[in-house]
Amino acid sequence: MDELDSALLRLLQLDGRRTNRDMAQELGIAPSTCLERIRSLRERGVLLGYHAEVDLASLGRGLQAIIAVRIRPPTRAVIEQFQAFVTRMPEVIEIFTLTGTDDFLLHVAVRDTDHLHSVVLDKLTERKELADVRTSVVYGHLRKNVVEPI
């Protein structure tokens, strides 16, 4: 990663729909150089893809929560089965698999507190491998728009 790769990554993270020509002009390089560098970033696995960011509230999912989950026994098969289950839950938008006290953190987006209550009681606690669950409502969520190499 050199300065040009870092600059391209910064521009793409700020706006993934930006044109090759526009980025090349801003960075003072030829469009062909820009295209080749971006292609190289994809081939090296630095750029994994592009996505559209959506407003969860406009989708009727204005309440977010983090659900900490501990499962037992913590075997590979049990962990993989639980992960497959929560991956299919429409309310779950991110899954973190952890070491330490908790095995998973589930980031959920739901309609309201009744919906959240239903997710925890009717879906999660019905799982026999669930040993513990703790729910925290998210008041605010900030994410860095640009992640740079260290």
C-alpha positions in Angstrom: 0.0 0.0 0.0 1.4 3.3 -1.0 0.0 6.8 -0.8 -1.9 6.5 -4.0 -3.6 3.3 -3.0 -4.5 4.9 0.3 -5.9 8.0 -1.4 -8.0 5.8 -3.8 -9.3 3.8 -0.8 -10.3 7.1 1.0 -12.1 8.4 -2.0 -14.0 5.1 -2.6 -15.0 4.8 1.0 -16.4 8.3 1.0 -18.3 7.6 -2.2 -18.2 4.2 -3.9 -20.1 5.5 -6.9 -17.5 8.0 -7.8 -16.3 7.7 -11.4 -12.8 6.5 -12.3 -12.3 9.7 -14.3 -13.3 11.9 -11.4 -10.9 10.2 -9.0 -8.1 10.3 -11.5 -8.6 14.0 -12.0 -8.7 14.7 -8.2 -5.5 12.8 -7.6 -3.7 14.1 -10.7 -3.2 10.8 -12.3 -4.2 9.2 -15.6 -7.5 7.4 -15.7 -5.8 4.3 -16.9 -3.5 4.4 -13.8 -6.5 4.9 -11.5 -8.3 2.0 -13.1 -5.3 -0.3 -12.8 -4.7 0.6 -9.2 -8.4 0.0 -8.3 -8.2 -3.4 -10.1 -5.1 -4.3 -8.2 -6.8 -3.4 -4.9 -9.6 -5.7 -5.7 -7.3 -8.5 -6.8 -5.2 -8.2 -3.6 -8.4 -8.5 -1.5 -8.1 -4.9 -0.1 -11.4 -3.8 -1.7 -14.0 -6.5 -0.9 -17.0 -4.8 -2.5 -19.4 -1.9 -2.6 -22.6 -1.4 -0.8 -25.5 1.0 -0.5 -26.2 2.5 2.9 -29.8 2.6 4.0 -31.7 4.5 6.6 -33.0 1.8 9.0 -35.8 4.0 10.3 -37.2 4.5 6.8 -37.4 0.7 6.5 -39.5 0.6 9.7 -36.5 -0.6 11.8 -35.9 2.5 13.9 -34.8 0.7 17.1 -31.4 -0.9 17.3 -29.9 -3.1 20.0 -26.9 -5.1 20.8 -27.6 -8.6 22.1 -24.8 -10.4 23.9 -25.2 -14.2 23.8 -23.4 -17.0 25.5 -24.0 -20.6 24.3 -23.2 -23.9 25.8 -21.5 -26.2 25.0 -19.1 -23.9 23.1 -18.2 -26.5 20.5 -17.6 -25.8 16.8 -20.8 -27.6 15.8 -23.0 -25.7 18.3 -21.4 -22.3 17.4 -21.8 -22.9 13.7 -25.4 -24.0 14.1 -26.2 -21.0 16.2 -24.5 -18.7 13.8 -26.4 -20.2 10.8 -29.7 -19.6 12.8 -29.0 -16.0 13.6 -27.8 -15.3 10.0 -31.3 -16.2 8.8 -33.0 -13.9 11.3 -34.2 -10.8 9.4 -33.8 -8.6 12.4 -30.0 -9.3 12.7 -27.9 -6.9 10.7 -24.4 -7.8 12.1 -23.0 -10.8 13.9 -19.8 -10.7 15.9 -18.2 -14.0 17.0 -16.1 -13.4 20.1 -13.7 -14.8 22.7 -14.2 -14.1 26.3 -17.4 -14.1 28.3 -19.8 -13.7 25.4 -19.7 -15.9 22.3 -21.7 -13.5 20.1 -22.8 -9.9 19.8 -25.8 -9.5 17.6 -26.6 -6.1 16.2 -30.3 -6.0 15.5 -32.7 -3.4 14.0 -36.4 -3.8 14.8 -39.6 -1.8 14.7 -40.0 -1.1 18.4 -39.4 -2.4 21.9 -42.2 -5.0 21.5 -40.5 -6.3 18.4 -37.2 -6.5 20.3 -38.8 -8.3 23.2 -40.3 -10.8 20.8 -36.9 -11.4 19.1 -35.3 -12.1 22.5 -38.1 -14.2 24.0 -39.6 -15.9 21.1 -36.6 -16.5 18.9 -33.4 -16.5 20.9 -34.4 -18.0 24.2 -36.1 -20.8 22.5 -32.7 -22.1 21.4 -31.6 -24.9 23.7 -27.9 -24.0 23.4 -28.5 -20.4 24.7 -26.9 -20.1 28.2 -27.2 -16.3 28.7 -28.5 -13.3 26.8 -28.2 -9.6 27.6 -29.8 -6.9 25.6 -28.7 -3.2 25.3 -30.7 -0.7 23.4 -28.6 1.5 21.1 -29.1 5.2 21.5 -26.8 6.3 18.8 -24.4 4.7 16.3 -21.4 6.3 14.7 -19.2 4.6 12.1 -16.0 5.9 10.6 -16.6 6.5 6.9 -12.9 6.0 6.1 -10.6 3.3 7.5 -7.0 3.8 6.6 -4.0 1.5 6.9 -1.9 1.8 10.0 
